[in-house]
Amino acid sequence: MSSPVQLGALRTALAALDGGLKSARGALSFGDARLDAALGGAGLPLGRWHEAAGEGLEGETGVAAGAFVACVAARLANRGAVVWAMRRADLYPPGLAGLGFPAERLIQVRVRDEAQALAVLEEALGSVGVVAAIAEVGGVDLLAGRRLTLACEVHGATGFIVRRRPFGGGAPPGAKGSAAATRWRIAPAPSVPAAGEPGLGPPRWRLTLDRAPGGRPGAWIVEFDHGPYPLRVVAELADPLLASPQPRRATG
């Protein structure tokens, strides 16, 4: 568990950003009917916690899963602070800024092990002024998952688990079960430059939704977009029934 000194420092940092803000419950639309439909129609449930995992070597680096979570959390960060707990101090704020995440709303917490990461996540989710909290861990067992669910309900904050094993090895014991509201797998995909443009195009990821109560699993290729919705679907890889007859990107 985290030491009283560490948790006290976290509370102090959160208090400095506390403007009496509470995250709005409901859902966060992806701005695309196909993704929102897979999540039950409205989008990603807020006031819950979600799990994102990489594939292959991404299980150690956590780059693709972290980028996906950053894109989602960026749309919440204008409402309050975002806490990110990690075992390795390799989070790169300029890279987050490139994905539209306001680095000034970020509180980074370095932890010694997974138990401490989960303790920081739980503490942050129950703190006024926090709109979202993220932790990098190998997995979450059912007991820890229930605690996170309760913590989210305190102030309506939204939690994210980035499944990562920064020093290799397997998932921690008991981590197979999960109480996450949604479970995602993210892998890098080749970028495509705009027609007539040299070099690389915007970052792309292969996004797979494995669990969504009230929704349906699916898979898509998404591309980073600087518009109001940071993830733009460029190809659908799964059940075509998830798409509307004429899917249109939402505006506003």
ABEGO torsion letter per residue (X at the ends): XBBAAAAAAAAAAAAAABAGBBBBBEBBBAGBAAAAAAAGGAEBBBGBBBBBBBBEAAAAAGAAAAAAAAAAAAAAAAAEBBBBBBABBABBAAAAAAAGBBAAABBBBBBABAAAAAAAAAAAAABBGBABBBBBBAEBBAAAAAAAAAAAAAAGBBBBBBBBBAAEEBBBBGAABBABABBBBBBBBBBBBBBGBBEBBBBBBBBBBABBBGBBBBBBBBBBBABABABBBABBABBAAABBABBBBBBX
